[in-house]
């Protein structure tokens, strides 16, 4: 993620700057910060992030 800034899909409906990318059977929600990447949440692909 840190070396590929275009990875993931924007998910602004979940919060400002939130992006999501699949990794195996998980979905990783993250946002870019000035000098690093903040992992916001990791969910099983079966879960609906809007319900959490």
C-alpha positions in Angstrom: 0.0 0.0 0.0 2.7 2.5 0.9 4.6 1.9 -2.3 1.4 1.8 -4.5 -0.7 4.8 -3.7 -3.4 4.0 -6.2 -4.2 0.6 -4.7 -7.8 0.1 -3.4 -11.1 1.7 -4.1 -12.2 5.0 -2.5 -14.9 4.4 0.1 -15.7 7.9 1.1 -19.1 6.8 2.4 -17.2 5.1 5.3 -15.1 8.2 6.1 -12.9 10.8 4.7 -10.0 9.3 2.8 -11.0 5.7 3.4 -9.9 3.2 0.8 -10.5 -0.6 0.6 -8.6 -3.4 -1.0 -9.1 -7.2 -1.0 -6.4 -9.5 0.4 -7.3 -13.1 0.2 -10.7 -13.5 1.9 -10.3 -10.2 3.8 -11.0 -6.6 3.0 -8.5 -4.0 4.4 -9.8 -0.5 5.0 -7.1 2.1 5.2 -6.2 5.8 4.6 -3.0 7.5 3.6 -1.5 9.9 6.0 1.4 12.3 5.5 4.2 9.8 6.1 2.5 6.4 6.5 -0.6 4.3 6.0 -3.3 3.9 8.7 -5.0 0.6 8.8 -8.6 1.4 9.9 -10.1 -2.1 9.9 -9.7 -5.6 8.5 -12.9 -7.5 7.9 -13.8 -10.9 6.5 -15.1 -10.5 3.0 -18.5 -11.8 4.3 -19.1 -8.8 6.5 -20.9 -5.6 5.5 -18.8 -2.6 6.6 -21.8 -0.4 6.8 -23.3 -2.5 9.6 -20.2 -2.2 11.8 
